[in-house]
């Protein structure tokens, strides 16, 4: 299932404009449709975005640095 992978994009979009799906409007529409499904919303805790950001911050990577500038 692609839903869990797409969930990362919801958080990544808060960190910067990476344009990963800009040239793929059908994939972007599919991603949005999947994220609106109750099964997707209910598959993680409400604090999932914050937990993912905390995980990223702990990694010491480029993405870690982006989480600090977006906060």
Predicted model as a PDB file, atoms N, CA, C, CB and O in Angstrom, pLDDT in the B-factor column:
MODEL        1                                                                  
ATOM      1  N   UNK A   1       0.846  -1.182   0.000  1.00 72.00           N  
ATOM      2  CA  UNK A   1       0.000   0.000   0.000  1.00 72.00           C  
ATOM      3  C   UNK A   1       0.893   1.248   0.000  1.00 72.00           C  
ATOM      4  CB  UNK A   1      -0.963  -0.003   1.230  1.00 72.00           C  
ATOM      5  O   UNK A   1       1.924   1.283   0.672  1.00 72.00           O  
ATOM      6  N   UNK A   2       0.497   2.233  -0.736  1.00 83.00           N  
ATOM      7  CA  UNK A   2       1.259   3.466  -0.858  1.00 83.00           C  
ATOM      8  C   UNK A   2       0.880   4.511   0.186  1.00 83.00           C  
ATOM      9  CB  UNK A   2       1.073   4.037  -2.230  1.00 83.00           C  
ATOM     10  O   UNK A   2       1.617   5.475   0.393  1.00 83.00           O  
ATOM     11  N   UNK A   3      -0.237   4.332   0.830  1.00 85.00           N  
ATOM     12  CA  UNK A   3      -0.705   5.307   1.812  1.00 85.00           C  
ATOM     13  C   UNK A   3       0.323   5.671   2.858  1.00 85.00           C  
ATOM     14  CB  UNK A   3      -1.913   4.791   2.487  1.00 85.00           C  
ATOM     15  O   UNK A   3       0.548   6.859   3.090  1.00 85.00           O  
ATOM     16  N   UNK A   4       0.961   4.704   3.504  1.00 86.00           N  
ATOM     17  CA  UNK A   4       1.966   5.051   4.518  1.00 86.00           C  
ATOM     18  C   UNK A   4       3.138   5.859   3.945  1.00 86.00           C  
ATOM     19  CB  UNK A   4       2.496   3.783   5.167  1.00 86.00           C  
ATOM     20  O   UNK A   4       3.661   6.748   4.616  1.00 86.00           O  
ATOM     21  N   UNK A   5       3.541   5.558   2.735  1.00 88.00           N  
ATOM     22  CA  UNK A   5       4.630   6.326   2.118  1.00 88.00           C  
ATOM     23  C   UNK A   5       4.159   7.749   1.846  1.00 88.00           C  
ATOM     24  CB  UNK A   5       5.112   5.650   0.801  1.00 88.00           C  
ATOM     25  O   UNK A   5       4.881   8.710   2.109  1.00 88.00           O  
ATOM     26  N   UNK A   6       2.955   7.877   1.324  1.00 90.00           N  
ATOM     27  CA  UNK A   6       2.429   9.208   1.030  1.00 90.00           C  
ATOM     28  C   UNK A   6       2.274  10.044   2.297  1.00 90.00           C  
ATOM     29  CB  UNK A   6       1.087   9.097   0.315  1.00 90.00           C  
ATOM     30  O   UNK A   6       2.364  11.271   2.243  1.00 90.00           O  
ATOM     31  N   UNK A   7       2.043   9.395   3.433  1.00 90.00           N  
ATOM     32  CA  UNK A   7       1.873  10.127   4.688  1.00 90.00           C  
ATOM     33  C   UNK A   7       3.139  10.939   5.009  1.00 90.00           C  
ATOM     34  CB  UNK A   7       1.548   9.145   5.847  1.00 90.00           C  
ATOM     35  O   UNK A   7       3.057  12.021   5.591  1.00 90.00           O  
ATOM     36  N   UNK A   8       4.291  10.414   4.631  1.00 90.00           N  
ATOM     37  CA  UNK A   8       5.531  11.173   4.826  1.00 90.00           C  
ATOM     38  C   UNK A   8       5.467  12.516   4.101  1.00 90.00           C  
ATOM     39  CB  UNK A   8       6.743  10.361   4.330  1.00 90.00           C  
ATOM     40  O   UNK A   8       5.930  13.531   4.622  1.00 90.00           O  
ATOM     41  N   UNK A   9       4.894  12.519   2.905  1.00 89.00           N  
ATOM     42  CA  UNK A   9       4.825  13.754   2.130  1.00 89.00           C  
ATOM     43  C   UNK A   9       4.038  14.837   2.864  1.00 89.00           C  
ATOM     44  CB  UNK A   9       4.194  13.485   0.771  1.00 89.00           C  
ATOM     45  O   UNK A   9       4.362  16.020   2.753  1.00 89.00           O  
ATOM     46  N   UNK A  10       3.007  14.442   3.614  1.00 87.00           N  
ATOM     47  CA  UNK A  10       2.230  15.433   4.375  1.00 87.00           C  
ATOM     48  C   UNK A  10       3.132  16.199   5.335  1.00 87.00           C  
ATOM     49  CB  UNK A  10       1.087  14.747   5.155  1.00 87.00           C  
ATOM     50  O   UNK A  10       2.987  17.410   5.504  1.00 87.00           O  
ATOM     51  N   UNK A  11       4.056  15.490   5.958  1.00 90.00           N  
ATOM     52  CA  UNK A  11       4.986  16.138   6.885  1.00 90.00           C  
ATOM     53  C   UNK A  11       6.080  16.869   6.116  1.00 90.00           C  
ATOM     54  CB  UNK A  11       5.608  15.103   7.843  1.00 90.00           C  
ATOM     55  O   UNK A  11       6.428  18.000   6.455  1.00 90.00           O  
ATOM     56  N   UNK A  12       6.620  16.232   5.091  1.00 91.00           N  
ATOM     57  CA  UNK A  12       7.696  16.858   4.320  1.00 91.00           C  
ATOM     58  C   UNK A  12       7.266  18.182   3.717  1.00 91.00           C  
ATOM     59  CB  UNK A  12       8.163  15.927   3.221  1.00 91.00           C  
ATOM     60  O   UNK A  12       8.074  19.104   3.604  1.00 91.00           O  
ATOM     61  N   UNK A  13       5.992  18.288   3.326  1.00 89.00           N  
ATOM     62  CA  UNK A  13       5.492  19.541   2.745  1.00 89.00           C  
ATOM     63  C   UNK A  13       5.560  20.695   3.740  1.00 89.00           C  
ATOM     64  CB  UNK A  13       4.054  19.363   2.263  1.00 89.00           C  
ATOM     65  O   UNK A  13       5.624  21.856   3.333  1.00 89.00           O  
ATOM     66  N   UNK A  14       5.547  20.396   5.021  1.00 89.00           N  
ATOM     67  CA  UNK A  14       5.650  21.457   6.021  1.00 89.00           C  
ATOM     68  C   UNK A  14       7.093  21.926   6.179  1.00 89.00           C  
ATOM     69  CB  UNK A  14       5.105  20.974   7.367  1.00 89.00           C  
ATOM     70  O   UNK A  14       7.343  22.967   6.787  1.00 89.00           O  
ATOM     71  N   UNK A  15       8.036  21.171   5.641  1.00 90.00           N  
ATOM     72  CA  UNK A  15       9.457  21.483   5.786  1.00 90.00           C  
ATOM     73  C   UNK A  15      10.031  22.261   4.605  1.00 90.00           C  
ATOM     74  CB  UNK A  15      10.235  20.213   5.966  1.00 90.00           C  
ATOM     75  O   UNK A  15      11.031  22.964   4.748  1.00 90.00           O  
ATOM     76  N   UNK A  16       9.405  22.137   3.456  1.00 89.00           N  
ATOM     77  CA  UNK A  16       9.905  22.834   2.284  1.00 89.00           C  
ATOM     78  C   UNK A  16       9.138  22.438   1.040  1.00 89.00           C  
ATOM     79  CB  UNK A  16      11.378  22.558   2.094  1.00 89.00           C  
ATOM     80  O   UNK A  16       8.352  21.491   1.050  1.00 89.00           O  
ATOM     81  N   UNK A  17       9.374  23.166  -0.014  1.00 89.00           N  
ATOM     82  CA  UNK A  17       8.728  22.889  -1.298  1.00 89.00           C  
ATOM     83  C   UNK A  17       9.690  22.066  -2.140  1.00 89.00           C  
ATOM     84  CB  UNK A  17       8.322  24.214  -2.037  1.00 89.00           C  
ATOM     85  O   UNK A  17      10.530  22.613  -2.855  1.00 89.00           O  
ATOM     86  N   UNK A  18       9.561  20.758  -2.052  1.00 90.00           N  
ATOM     87  CA  UNK A  18      10.469  19.858  -2.751  1.00 90.00           C  
ATOM     88  C   UNK A  18      10.005  19.536  -4.166  1.00 90.00           C  
ATOM     89  CB  UNK A  18      10.625  18.582  -1.970  1.00 90.00           C  
ATOM     90  O   UNK A  18      10.806  19.115  -5.001  1.00 90.00           O  
ATOM     91  N   UNK A  19       8.724  19.732  -4.439  1.00 91.00           N  
ATOM     92  CA  UNK A  19       8.192  19.520  -5.779  1.00 91.00           C  
ATOM     93  C   UNK A  19       8.274  18.098  -6.285  1.00 91.00           C  
ATOM     94  CB  UNK A  19       8.894  20.390  -6.718  1.00 91.00           C  
ATOM     95  O   UNK A  19       8.319  17.870  -7.494  1.00 91.00           O  
ATOM     96  N   UNK A  20       8.293  17.139  -5.379  1.00 90.00           N  
ATOM     97  CA  UNK A  20       8.466  15.738  -5.768  1.00 90.00           C  
ATOM     98  C   UNK A  20       7.358  15.274  -6.708  1.00 90.00           C  
ATOM     99  CB  UNK A  20       8.500  14.847  -4.531  1.00 90.00           C  
ATOM    100  O   UNK A  20       7.621  14.553  -7.671  1.00 90.00           O  
ATOM    101  N   UNK A  21       6.144  15.677  -6.438  1.00 91.00           N  
ATOM    102  CA  UNK A  21       5.020  15.203  -7.245  1.00 91.00           C  
ATOM    103  C   UNK A  21       4.471  16.275  -8.186  1.00 91.00           C  
ATOM    104  CB  UNK A  21       3.915  14.712  -6.342  1.00 91.00           C  
ATOM    105  O   UNK A  21       3.398  16.093  -8.763  1.00 91.00           O  
ATOM    106  N   UNK A  22       5.176  17.370  -8.347  1.00 93.00           N  
ATOM    107  CA  UNK A  22       4.679  18.469  -9.192  1.00 93.00           C  
ATOM    108  C   UNK A  22       4.363  18.033 -10.621  1.00 93.00           C  
ATOM    109  CB  UNK A  22       5.698  19.587  -9.227  1.00 93.00           C  
ATOM    110  O   UNK A  22       3.375  18.482 -11.202  1.00 93.00           O  
ATOM    111  N   UNK A  23       5.176  17.184 -11.174  1.00 96.00           N  
ATOM    112  CA  UNK A  23       4.973  16.743 -12.562  1.00 96.00           C  
ATOM    113  C   UNK A  23       4.077  15.516 -12.656  1.00 96.00           C  
ATOM    114  CB  UNK A  23       6.311  16.443 -13.214  1.00 96.00           C  
ATOM    115  O   UNK A  23       3.915  14.932 -13.727  1.00 96.00           O  
ATOM    116  N   UNK A  24       3.497  15.133 -11.522  1.00 95.00           N  
ATOM    117  CA  UNK A  24       2.667  13.923 -11.481  1.00 95.00           C  
ATOM    118  C   UNK A  24       1.305  14.232 -10.858  1.00 95.00           C  
ATOM    119  CB  UNK A  24       3.378  12.801 -10.685  1.00 95.00           C  
ATOM    120  O   UNK A  24       1.007  13.757  -9.763  1.00 95.00           O  
ATOM    121  N   UNK A  25       0.479  15.020 -11.546  1.00 96.00           N  
ATOM    122  CA  UNK A  25      -0.785  15.443 -10.937  1.00 96.00           C  
ATOM    123  C   UNK A  25      -1.727  14.288 -10.593  1.00 96.00           C  
ATOM    124  CB  UNK A  25      -1.489  16.388 -11.862  1.00 96.00           C  
ATOM    125  O   UNK A  25      -2.473  14.374  -9.618  1.00 96.00           O  
ATOM    126  N   UNK A  26      -1.701  13.228 -11.365  1.00 96.00           N  
ATOM    127  CA  UNK A  26      -2.577  12.085 -11.049  1.00 96.00           C  
ATOM    128  C   UNK A  26      -2.115  11.374  -9.782  1.00 96.00           C  
ATOM    129  CB  UNK A  26      -2.610  11.089 -12.225  1.00 96.00           C  
ATOM    130  O   UNK A  26      -2.937  10.935  -8.977  1.00 96.00           O  
ATOM    131  N   UNK A  27      -0.820  11.263  -9.610  1.00 94.00           N  
ATOM    132  CA  UNK A  27      -0.293  10.641  -8.389  1.00 94.00           C  
ATOM    133  C   UNK A  27      -0.606  11.528  -7.191  1.00 94.00           C  
ATOM    134  CB  UNK A  27       1.241  10.401  -8.502  1.00 94.00           C  
ATOM    135  O   UNK A  27      -0.974  11.029  -6.127  1.00 94.00           O  
ATOM    136  N   UNK A  28      -0.462  12.834  -7.357  1.00 92.00           N  
ATOM    137  CA  UNK A  28      -0.791  13.771  -6.283  1.00 92.00           C  
ATOM    138  C   UNK A  28      -2.262  13.673  -5.912  1.00 92.00           C  
ATOM    139  CB  UNK A  28      -0.445  15.206  -6.695  1.00 92.00           C  
ATOM    140  O   UNK A  28      -2.599  13.681  -4.728  1.00 92.00           O  
ATOM    141  N   UNK A  29      -3.142  13.581  -6.898  1.00 94.00           N  
ATOM    142  CA  UNK A  29      -4.578  13.444  -6.627  1.00 94.00           C  
ATOM    143  C   UNK A  29      -4.861  12.127  -5.908  1.00 94.00           C  
ATOM    144  CB  UNK A  29      -5.390  13.522  -7.943  1.00 94.00           C  
ATOM    145  O   UNK A  29      -5.680  12.081  -4.990  1.00 94.00           O  
ATOM    146  N   UNK A  30      -4.196  11.075  -6.318  1.00 93.00           N  
ATOM    147  CA  UNK A  30      -4.346   9.774  -5.667  1.00 93.00           C  
ATOM    148  C   UNK A  30      -3.875   9.864  -4.215  1.00 93.00           C  
ATOM    149  CB  UNK A  30      -3.550   8.680  -6.431  1.00 93.00           C  
ATOM    150  O   UNK A  30      -4.526   9.339  -3.311  1.00 93.00           O  
ATOM    151  N   UNK A  31      -2.755  10.525  -4.001  1.00 92.00           N  
ATOM    152  CA  UNK A  31      -2.231  10.707  -2.644  1.00 92.00           C  
ATOM    153  C   UNK A  31      -3.242  11.432  -1.761  1.00 92.00           C  
ATOM    154  CB  UNK A  31      -0.907  11.488  -2.681  1.00 92.00           C  
ATOM    155  O   UNK A  31      -3.501  11.016  -0.632  1.00 92.00           O  
ATOM    156  N   UNK A  32      -3.802  12.504  -2.275  1.00 91.00           N  
ATOM    157  CA  UNK A  32      -4.796  13.273  -1.507  1.00 91.00           C  
ATOM    158  C   UNK A  32      -6.037  12.425  -1.216  1.00 91.00           C  
ATOM    159  CB  UNK A  32      -5.199  14.555  -2.276  1.00 91.00           C  
ATOM    160  O   UNK A  32      -6.578  12.467  -0.111  1.00 91.00           O  
ATOM    161  N   UNK A  33      -6.483  11.659  -2.209  1.00 92.00           N  
ATOM    162  CA  UNK A  33      -7.656  10.808  -2.012  1.00 92.00           C  
ATOM    163  C   UNK A  33      -7.384   9.745  -0.947  1.00 92.00           C  
ATOM    164  CB  UNK A  33      -8.062  10.139  -3.338  1.00 92.00           C  
ATOM    165  O   UNK A  33      -8.230   9.489  -0.091  1.00 92.00           O  
ATOM    166  N   UNK A  34      -6.215   9.137  -1.001  1.00 91.00           N  
ATOM    167  CA  UNK A  34      -5.869   8.136   0.009  1.00 91.00           C  
ATOM    168  C   UNK A  34      -5.814   8.745   1.405  1.00 91.00           C  
ATOM    169  CB  UNK A  34      -4.528   7.489  -0.327  1.00 91.00           C  
ATOM    170  O   UNK A  34      -6.298   8.144   2.364  1.00 91.00           O  
ATOM    171  N   UNK A  35      -5.234   9.920   1.523  1.00 88.00           N  
ATOM    172  CA  UNK A  35      -5.081  10.526   2.842  1.00 88.00           C  
ATOM    173  C   UNK A  35      -6.415  10.917   3.469  1.00 88.00           C  
ATOM    174  CB  UNK A  35      -4.194  11.741   2.747  1.00 88.00           C  
ATOM    175  O   UNK A  35      -6.508  11.055   4.688  1.00 88.00           O  
ATOM    176  N   UNK A  36      -7.446  11.097   2.648  1.00 89.00           N  
ATOM    177  CA  UNK A  36      -8.756  11.470   3.184  1.00 89.00           C  
ATOM    178  C   UNK A  36      -9.586  10.262   3.616  1.00 89.00           C  
ATOM    179  CB  UNK A  36      -9.522  12.265   2.153  1.00 89.00           C  
ATOM    180  O   UNK A  36     -10.665  10.415   4.190  1.00 89.00           O  
ATOM    181  N   UNK A  37      -9.083   9.077   3.340  1.00 91.00           N  
ATOM    182  CA  UNK A  37      -9.817   7.871   3.733  1.00 91.00           C  
ATOM    183  C   UNK A  37      -9.750   7.668   5.247  1.00 91.00           C  
ATOM    184  CB  UNK A  37      -9.251   6.633   3.004  1.00 91.00           C  
ATOM    185  O   UNK A  37      -8.687   7.834   5.846  1.00 91.00           O  
ATOM    186  N   UNK A  38     -10.873   7.312   5.867  1.00 92.00           N  
ATOM    187  CA  UNK A  38     -10.866   7.071   7.318  1.00 92.00           C  
ATOM    188  C   UNK A  38      -9.849   6.007   7.740  1.00 92.00           C  
ATOM    189  CB  UNK A  38     -12.251   6.653   7.776  1.00 92.00           C  
ATOM    190  O   UNK A  38      -9.260   6.101   8.816  1.00 92.00           O  
ATOM    191  N   UNK A  39      -9.650   5.013   6.904  1.00 89.00           N  
ATOM    192  CA  UNK A  39      -8.690   3.962   7.255  1.00 89.00           C  
ATOM    193  C   UNK A  39      -7.270   4.512   7.348  1.00 89.00           C  
ATOM    194  CB  UNK A  39      -8.743   2.829   6.227  1.00 89.00           C  
ATOM    195  O   UNK A  39      -6.472   4.031   8.153  1.00 89.00           O  
ATOM    196  N   UNK A  40      -6.951   5.502   6.542  1.00 88.00           N  
ATOM    197  CA  UNK A  40      -5.623   6.116   6.606  1.00 88.00           C  
ATOM    198  C   UNK A  40      -5.513   7.031   7.819  1.00 88.00           C  
ATOM    199  CB  UNK A  40      -5.328   6.905   5.318  1.00 88.00           C  
ATOM    200  O   UNK A  40      -4.516   7.000   8.540  1.00 88.00           O  
ATOM    201  N   UNK A  41      -6.525   7.832   8.035  1.00 83.00           N  
ATOM    202  CA  UNK A  41      -6.507   8.749   9.174  1.00 83.00           C  
ATOM    203  C   UNK A  41      -6.446   7.984  10.495  1.00 83.00           C  
ATOM    204  CB  UNK A  41      -7.744   9.658   9.147  1.00 83.00           C  
ATOM    205  O   UNK A  41      -5.795   8.424  11.443  1.00 83.00           O  
ATOM    206  N   UNK A  42      -7.119   6.851  10.553  1.00 88.00           N  
ATOM    207  CA  UNK A  42      -7.167   6.078  11.783  1.00 88.00           C  
ATOM    208  C   UNK A  42      -6.015   5.106  11.968  1.00 88.00           C  
ATOM    209  CB  UNK A  42      -8.430   5.334  11.837  1.00 88.00           C  
ATOM    210  O   UNK A  42      -5.950   4.408  12.980  1.00 88.00           O  
ATOM    211  N   UNK A  43      -5.112   5.052  11.011  1.00 89.00           N  
ATOM    212  CA  UNK A  43      -4.026   4.073  11.101  1.00 89.00           C  
ATOM    213  C   UNK A  43      -2.821   4.570  11.896  1.00 89.00           C  
ATOM    214  CB  UNK A  43      -3.581   3.688   9.720  1.00 89.00           C  
ATOM    215  O   UNK A  43      -1.903   3.799  12.177  1.00 89.00           O  
ATOM    216  N   UNK A  44      -2.819   5.835  12.254  1.00 90.00           N  
ATOM    217  CA  UNK A  44      -1.737   6.398  13.061  1.00 90.00           C  
ATOM    218  C   UNK A  44      -2.347   7.257  14.170  1.00 90.00           C  
ATOM    219  CB  UNK A  44      -0.753   7.241  12.179  1.00 90.00           C  
ATOM    220  O   UNK A  44      -3.514   7.643  14.109  1.00 90.00           O  
ATOM    221  N   UNK A  45      -1.542   7.539  15.165  1.00 92.00           N  
ATOM    222  CA  UNK A  45      -2.012   8.392  16.250  1.00 92.00           C  
ATOM    223  C   UNK A  45      -2.071   9.842  15.768  1.00 92.00           C  
ATOM    224  CB  UNK A  45      -1.091   8.261  17.495  1.00 92.00           C  
ATOM    225  O   UNK A  45      -1.361  10.216  14.835  1.00 92.00           O  
ATOM    226  N   UNK A  46      -2.902  10.647  16.394  1.00 91.00           N  
ATOM    227  CA  UNK A  46      -3.011  12.054  15.973  1.00 91.00           C  
ATOM    228  C   UNK A  46      -1.690  12.818  16.035  1.00 91.00           C  
ATOM    229  CB  UNK A  46      -4.025  12.760  16.832  1.00 91.00           C  
ATOM    230  O   UNK A  46      -1.508  13.801  15.316  1.00 91.00           O  
ATOM    231  N   UNK A  47      -0.775  12.374  16.884  1.00 94.00           N  
ATOM    232  CA  UNK A  47       0.498  13.079  17.001  1.00 94.00           C  
ATOM    233  C   UNK A  47       1.561  12.538  16.040  1.00 94.00           C  
ATOM    234  CB  UNK A  47       1.003  12.987  18.424  1.00 94.00           C  
ATOM    235  O   UNK A  47       2.746  12.833  16.196  1.00 94.00           O  
ATOM    236  N   UNK A  48       1.145  11.758  15.061  1.00 93.00           N  
ATOM    237  CA  UNK A  48       2.095  11.175  14.109  1.00 93.00           C  
ATOM    238  C   UNK A  48       2.998  12.226  13.446  1.00 93.00           C  
ATOM    239  CB  UNK A  48       1.338  10.409  13.038  1.00 93.00           C  
ATOM    240  O   UNK A  48       4.211  12.022  13.395  1.00 93.00           O  
ATOM    241  N   UNK A  49       2.460  13.331  12.943  1.00 92.00           N  
ATOM    242  CA  UNK A  49       3.358  14.312  12.301  1.00 92.00           C  
ATOM    243  C   UNK A  49       4.465  14.799  13.240  1.00 92.00           C  
ATOM    244  CB  UNK A  49       2.551  15.511  11.806  1.00 92.00           C  
ATOM    245  O   UNK A  49       5.625  14.895  12.840  1.00 92.00           O  
ATOM    246  N   UNK A  50       4.104  15.103  14.482  1.00 93.00           N  
ATOM    247  CA  UNK A  50       5.111  15.568  15.432  1.00 93.00           C  
ATOM    248  C   UNK A  50       6.122  14.468  15.742  1.00 93.00           C  
ATOM    249  CB  UNK A  50       4.444  16.047  16.724  1.00 93.00           C  
ATOM    250  O   UNK A  50       7.316  14.740  15.876  1.00 93.00           O  
ATOM    251  N   UNK A  51       5.658  13.251  15.852  1.00 94.00           N  
ATOM    252  CA  UNK A  51       6.570  12.132  16.137  1.00 94.00           C  
ATOM    253  C   UNK A  51       7.536  11.907  14.976  1.00 94.00           C  
ATOM    254  CB  UNK A  51       5.771  10.841  16.415  1.00 94.00           C  
ATOM    255  O   UNK A  51       8.706  11.592  15.192  1.00 94.00           O  
ATOM    256  N   UNK A  52       7.051  12.068  13.754  1.00 93.00           N  
ATOM    257  CA  UNK A  52       7.925  11.917  12.595  1.00 93.00           C  
ATOM    258  C   UNK A  52       8.973  13.036  12.583  1.00 93.00           C  
ATOM    259  CB  UNK A  52       7.098  11.928  11.280  1.00 93.00           C  
ATOM    260  O   UNK A  52      10.146  12.783  12.306  1.00 93.00           O  
ATOM    261  N   UNK A  53       8.562  14.252  12.876  1.00 93.00           N  
ATOM    262  CA  UNK A  53       9.512  15.367  12.921  1.00 93.00           C  
ATOM    263  C   UNK A  53      10.561  15.111  14.001  1.00 93.00           C  
ATOM    264  CB  UNK A  53       8.776  16.710  13.185  1.00 93.00           C  
ATOM    265  O   UNK A  53      11.747  15.353  13.775  1.00 93.00           O  
ATOM    266  N   UNK A  54      10.148  14.631  15.155  1.00 93.00           N  
ATOM    267  CA  UNK A  54      11.110  14.324  16.224  1.00 93.00           C  
ATOM    268  C   UNK A  54      12.083  13.234  15.789  1.00 93.00           C  
ATOM    269  CB  UNK A  54      10.374  13.889  17.503  1.00 93.00           C  
ATOM    270  O   UNK A  54      13.276  13.306  16.085  1.00 93.00           O  
ATOM    271  N   UNK A  55      11.573  12.223  15.085  1.00 93.00           N  
ATOM    272  CA  UNK A  55      12.431  11.161  14.564  1.00 93.00           C  
ATOM    273  C   UNK A  55      13.452  11.736  13.583  1.00 93.00           C  
ATOM    274  CB  UNK A  55      11.585  10.066  13.877  1.00 93.00           C  
ATOM    275  O   UNK A  55      14.639  11.412  13.642  1.00 93.00           O  
ATOM    276  N   UNK A  56      12.978  12.581  12.694  1.00 91.00           N  
ATOM    277  CA  UNK A  56      13.878  13.190  11.710  1.00 91.00           C  
ATOM    278  C   UNK A  56      14.945  14.043  12.386  1.00 91.00           C  
ATOM    279  CB  UNK A  56      13.083  14.041  10.717  1.00 91.00           C  
ATOM    280  O   UNK A  56      16.114  14.005  12.002  1.00 91.00           O  
ATOM    281  N   UNK A  57      14.545  14.802  13.378  1.00 91.00           N  
ATOM    282  CA  UNK A  57      15.502  15.663  14.086  1.00 91.00           C  
ATOM    283  C   UNK A  57      16.624  14.839  14.726  1.00 91.00           C  
ATOM    284  CB  UNK A  57      14.778  16.492  15.166  1.00 91.00           C  
ATOM    285  O   UNK A  57      17.771  15.282  14.778  1.00 91.00           O  
ATOM    286  N   UNK A  58      16.300  13.676  15.196  1.00 93.00           N  
ATOM    287  CA  UNK A  58      17.279  12.829  15.887  1.00 93.00           C  
ATOM    288  C   UNK A  58      18.279  12.186  14.930  1.00 93.00           C  
ATOM    289  CB  UNK A  58      16.563  11.746  16.671  1.00 93.00           C  
ATOM    290  O   UNK A  58      19.292  11.645  15.372  1.00 93.00           O  
ATOM    291  N   UNK A  59      18.013  12.236  13.641  1.00 91.00           N  
ATOM    292  CA  UNK A  59      18.857  11.546  12.670  1.00 91.00           C  
ATOM    293  C   UNK A  59      20.147  12.292  12.332  1.00 91.00           C  
ATOM    294  CB  UNK A  59      18.080  11.314  11.415  1.00 91.00           C  
ATOM    295  O   UNK A  59      21.118  11.671  11.900  1.00 91.00           O  
ATOM    296  N   UNK A  60      20.175  13.588  12.518  1.00 87.00           N  
ATOM    297  CA  UNK A  60      21.371  14.355  12.187  1.00 87.00           C  
ATOM    298  C   UNK A  60      21.613  14.499  10.691  1.00 87.00           C  
ATOM    299  CB  UNK A  60      22.561  13.717  12.816  1.00 87.00           C  
ATOM    300  O   UNK A  60      22.759  14.616  10.257  1.00 87.00           O  
ATOM    301  N   UNK A  61      20.555  14.492   9.906  1.00 90.00           N  
ATOM    302  CA  UNK A  61      20.658  14.553   8.449  1.00 90.00           C  
ATOM    303  C   UNK A  61      20.271  15.941   7.935  1.00 90.00           C  
ATOM    304  CB  UNK A  61      19.765  13.478   7.801  1.00 90.00           C  
ATOM    305  O   UNK A  61      19.931  16.838   8.706  1.00 90.00           O  
ATOM    306  N   UNK A  62      20.332  16.087   6.633  1.00 89.00           N  
ATOM    307  CA  UNK A  62      19.879  17.338   6.010  1.00 89.00           C  
ATOM    308  C   UNK A  62      18.414  17.590   6.361  1.00 89.00           C  
ATOM    309  CB  UNK A  62      20.067  17.287   4.465  1.00 89.00           C  
ATOM    310  O   UNK A  62      18.034  18.719   6.673  1.00 89.00           O  
ATOM    311  N   UNK A  63      17.599  16.552   6.312  1.00 88.00           N  
ATOM    312  CA  UNK A  63      16.182  16.701   6.657  1.00 88.00           C  
ATOM    313  C   UNK A  63      16.039  17.137   8.119  1.00 88.00           C  
ATOM    314  CB  UNK A  63      15.415  15.371   6.410  1.00 88.00           C  
ATOM    315  O   UNK A  63      15.122  17.888   8.452  1.00 88.00           O  
ATOM    316  N   UNK A  64      16.928  16.679   8.978  1.00 89.00           N  
ATOM    317  CA  UNK A  64      16.920  17.106  10.378  1.00 89.00           C  
ATOM    318  C   UNK A  64      17.067  18.618  10.478  1.00 89.00           C  
ATOM    319  CB  UNK A  64      18.044  16.411  11.164  1.00 89.00           C  
ATOM    320  O   UNK A  64      16.355  19.276  11.236  1.00 89.00           O  
ATOM    321  N   UNK A  65      17.984  19.147   9.716  1.00 89.00           N  
ATOM    322  CA  UNK A  65      18.211  20.595   9.726  1.00 89.00           C  
ATOM    323  C   UNK A  65      16.985  21.343   9.201  1.00 89.00           C  
ATOM    324  CB  UNK A  65      19.450  20.953   8.883  1.00 89.00           C  
ATOM    325  O   UNK A  65      16.662  22.426   9.689  1.00 89.00           O  
ATOM    326  N   UNK A  66      16.315  20.777   8.225  1.00 87.00           N  
ATOM    327  CA  UNK A  66      15.111  21.417   7.686  1.00 87.00           C  
ATOM    328  C   UNK A  66      14.006  21.467   8.725  1.00 87.00           C  
ATOM    329  CB  UNK A  66      14.621  20.677   6.441  1.00 87.00           C  
ATOM    330  O   UNK A  66      13.234  22.425   8.756  1.00 87.00           O  
ATOM    331  N   UNK A  67      13.913  20.452   9.580  1.00 87.00           N  
ATOM    332  CA  UNK A  67      12.880  20.470  10.614  1.00 87.00           C  
ATOM    333  C   UNK A  67      13.112  21.597  11.598  1.00 87.00           C  
ATOM    334  CB  UNK A  67      12.837  19.139  11.351  1.00 87.00           C  
ATOM    335  O   UNK A  67      12.158  22.134  12.162  1.00 87.00           O  
ATOM    336  N   UNK A  68      14.344  21.957  11.808  1.00 83.00           N  
ATOM    337  CA  UNK A  68      14.651  23.044  12.738  1.00 83.00           C  
ATOM    338  C   UNK A  68      14.318  24.405  12.143  1.00 83.00           C  
ATOM    339  CB  UNK A  68      16.121  22.998  13.132  1.00 83.00           C  
ATOM    340  O   UNK A  68      13.871  25.294  12.867  1.00 83.00           O  
ATOM    341  N   UNK A  69      14.521  24.589  10.857  1.00 80.00           N  
ATOM    342  CA  UNK A  69      14.230  25.874  10.232  1.00 80.00           C  
ATOM    343  C   UNK A  69      12.735  26.046   9.989  1.00 80.00           C  
ATOM    344  CB  UNK A  69      14.991  26.008   8.918  1.00 80.00           C  
ATOM    345  O   UNK A  69      12.253  27.176   9.910  1.00 80.00           O  
ATOM    346  N   UNK A  70      11.993  24.947   9.870  1.00 69.00           N  
ATOM    347  CA  UNK A  70      10.552  25.027   9.624  1.00 69.00           C  
ATOM    348  C   UNK A  70       9.762  25.185  10.917  1.00 69.00           C  
ATOM    349  CB  UNK A  70      10.076  23.787   8.880  1.00 69.00           C  
ATOM    350  O   UNK A  70       8.591  25.564  10.887  1.00 69.00           O  
ATOM    351  N   UNK A  71      10.386  24.901  12.040  1.00 56.00           N  
ATOM    352  CA  UNK A  71       9.668  24.933  13.328  1.00 56.00           C  
ATOM    353  C   UNK A  71       9.295  26.328  13.754  1.00 56.00           C  
ATOM    354  CB  UNK A  71      10.501  24.300  14.407  1.00 56.00           C  
ATOM    355  O   UNK A  71       8.691  26.511  14.810  1.00 56.00           O  
TER     356      UNK A  71                                                      
ENDMDL                                                                          
END                                                                             
